[in-house]
Amino acid sequence: MTGQSEFNSRAALCRKLAQREPANRIIWIAEAEKWARLSRETIDGRDDEKIEAGTVAQLRERPSRLLFILA
C-alpha cells in the first residue's frame, strides 16, 4: 500500500521537474496535482485499496526514471 508521504514526495518531485523542464511544465504540474490529490484522499480516509489498484499500480515504474532525469 502506498502511503501519504510517498504521494507527497512524488508531488514534490513533479514540481521540481516542472522547474527543470519548462517545455513540459504543464504536464509535470498536472502530475504533481494528481499526487497531491491522492495524498488528500488518503487524509480524508478514502479507500486506499482503490487508489493502489488504479493510478499507483500503473505509475510504479516512473519514479526510477524520474530520478534518473534529475541526476
Secondary structure, DSSP 8 states (H G I E B T S, - for coil): ---HHHHHHHHHHHHHHHHH-GGGHHHHHHHHHHHHHHHHHHHTT--HHHHIIIIIHHHTTHHHHHHHHH-
